[in-house]
Amino acid sequence: MKIGLFTDTHYCDLDLLEQDRKPRYAYGAVKKAFEDFKNQGVQLAVCLGDLVHFHNGKEESIRHLEKISSLINSYGIPTYHCMGNHDNEIISGEEFAEISGFKVAPTTVEDNEVKLVFLDASYSPDGKPYGREDIDWTKSFVPKSELEWLEKQLDTSKRKVVFIHQNIDTNVESRHIVSNADEINAILAKHHVSHVYQGHYHYGAENVINGIPYTTLRAMCIGKETNYLIAEV
C-alpha cells in the first residue's frame, strides 16, 4: 500500500504566523504534494492534523477548510485525517468529516496485508474531549474507551501502522507528548506495530521505541521546501 503523508499546514489567509509559519504558502505546498501523490500512484493520503488554523472567526476558518479540502479532493485520492488541536479550535471531528469529506480518526482502513489505525488524542488529561474554546495544545490524551478500541483493532496478524497528530514519541520536546503516551506505546509494542507516524512537533523527528520506528513529519507550513512523505507499507 502506497500512502502520501503530510501534516500541519495551518492553512489560513496569512502570509506569516508567529516566527516561522507561512500558512498561505501551505496551499501551494499541498497542491505540489498531491500532484506528486497522483504521479506516484499513491492509494490513499493522510493528513496528520492541523490542516487549518483559526483566523478571522469560525465562518472564515470554515471557508479555509472548504477551500483546501476541495483542492485535496480534486485529486481523487481517499484522504484520512487525525484531528489536530488547531482543527478542534474551529469545529468538531464530526463536523470536520462532514465538511471535508475525509475519514476522520478514530478509524481504520486495511487491505489483505496491512491495517492502518488512526488515533484521536483530542482530549484533556481528565478525559474530557476538546471544546472549541477549551484547548491547551500542550495537554492531550487518548481516553480509556479509545485504548480499548485500539487493542481490538490491533488484534490481527496483518502488519499494523498507527497514525496520530500529537506525539507518542517520548523523545521529542515534552510539551508535544500525549499525557498517556507510555501506556499507548506499551499497547503498540504488545501487538508488534510496524511503524508510527505523527505530526504536531513542527521540526520533525525519527526515533525507535520498543523496536518500532516513530516518524514525526516536518510541518508543511515551515521552510521553503514542500514537506511530505510517500511511504510504502
N, C-alpha and C positions, 0 to 999 in steps of 0.2 A: 504494500500500500504506500503510495507516494503522497506526502502531506506538505502543504505550504503553511508555514507558521509566521506570524508577526504579532507585535504587541505594542501597547502604549503609544498610539498615535496622538491621543489627546486632541483630536480634531475639533477646532472651533475657528472663529473668524478673527484670529490674532496672528500677527507676524512673529511676536516674541512673547513667551510666557515665562516669567521668572528669569533665571540666568541663561538657560540653555535650551529651552523647549521652543520649537518652531511649529506650532500647530497647523498653520495654513499650509506650510510645506508638506506636511504629512499626507495631505490629499494626493498630491502628485507622487509621493513615495508609495502609497498604497496602489495607485494605478500602475506604476512601474513594476511593483512586486507581482500584481495579478497578471500582468502581461507575461511575465516570466513563468508564473504558475501555469498559465494556459499553454505556453510554448513547450513547457517541460512535461506536460501531461499529468499535472497534479490532480489527484482524485477527490480530495477534499481540502478545505482551508480551515485554519484555526486562528482565531484572534484570542490572545491570552489576556485580554482585558484593557480597560481604559481606552476604548475606541474613540470616545468623545469626552469633551471637557465642558463642564457647566460654565456658560458665558452668556451674559445679556438675558438672563431669565430662562425659565423652563421651556417656553414655546420656541425661542430661538435655538436652544440646545437641541430640542427635538428635530428642528429643521436641519441642523447639522447632522444628526443621526440619520435622518431620512436621505440626505444627500450622499453621505459616504456609504451607507448600506446599499443604496441604489447603484452606485458605482461598482461595489463588490459583486452584487447580484447580477450585474450585466455580463459577467464572465461565465455564468452558468456553472460555477463550482460550488457544491454544497458547503456551507460555512457553519462552523461551530464556534461558540463564544463562551468564555469564562468571564463572568461579571467582575469588573474592577471597581474600586472604591469611587472613582470619578463617574463611571456609568451609573452607579447607585445614587449619586447625588442628583441625577436627573429623573430617573424612573426605576421601577422595579424590574426584576429579571423577566417577569411575565409580560410586562408592557414592552420591554426591550425586544423580546422574541416576536411579539405581535407586529411591532413597527419595522424591525429589520428583516424579518423572515428567516433569521438564523435559528439553529438549535442552540439553546442556552443551558448551561450547567445548572444542576447536576443532570447529566445524561450520558449515554454511551452510544457507540457505534462499533460494529465488528464485521469481519469477513470470515473466511474459513480458517484463517491462521492467526489473526490479530484482533485484540479487543482494545478499544480506546475508551478511557474513562475520564470524564470531565468533572472536576470538583468545584464547589462553590464555597468560598470562605468568607462570604459577605455577612458575617455575624460578629457581634461584640463577644468578648470572653465570657460574659454572663449567659451566652446562648441566645440573646435577642437578635433578630435579623436587623441589618442596617435599615434605618429610615432615611428618607431623602435629606433631612436636616439634622441627622443624628449619626454622623460617621466620623470616626477617628481613624485615619489611614494607617496609623502605627499599631492598631489593635484589630486583629482579625482572628477568626476561629471557625473550625468545622464542627458543627454540633453532633451530639451522640447519634441522633437519628440518621444523619448522613454517613457517619462512620459505620453504622450497622449496614446501611445500603452499600457502602464501599466494599465491605467484607464479602457481601453476597456477589457483587459484580466481579470481584477478583477471583472467585472460586471457579476457575476454569483452567484447562490445560493449555489454552491459547497463550501466545505472547501478549503481554499486557503493558500498555503505555498510559501514563497518567498526566493530566494537564490541569493547571491551576493558575490563577492570577498571582496571588500572594505567595510568598516564598516558604516552602518547607525544606529548602536547602538551608540548614542551620549555620552555614559558613558565611553567609552574606551579612551585610550591615543589619544590626539587630532589629531596627525599627520596622524592617520589611518582613519579618518572620512571623508566621502564623503561631498563635499562642500555644496550641497543642500540636506543634509540628513533630515533636518526638513520638507522640502517640500515633500519628499518621504514618510516620516513617517506619515504625515497628510493624504496622499492618502491611505496608508495601514490601518490606523485607520478608515477612512471613509468606507472602504469596508470590515472591520472586518476580516482582515487576521489572520489566526490561529497561525502562527509561522514564524520567520525569522531565516535563517541560513547564516553565513558568515565566512570568513577566515581573512587573511591579518595581524591581530593582533596575533602574534605567541603564546602568553601565554594563550589565551582563555578567555572567559567571559560568564557570564549568567546575563541577565538583563531583566526587563519588562518595556516597554514603551507603554503608552495608552492601558494597559491591554494585550499587545501582548508580548509573550516570545521571546527574542532575544538570540540566541545561537551562540557564536563565537567559532569555533573549535580550539583546540590547534594544532599547526603546526606539521606535521608528521616528519619534519627534525630535531626536537629538542628533547632532552631527550632520555632515553634508552627504554621507553615504546613505543608501537605502538599506535599512536593517531588516532582514528577513531570513528565513531558513527554509530550504526544501529538504525534508527528511524522508528516507525510505525505511519503513518499519515492517 
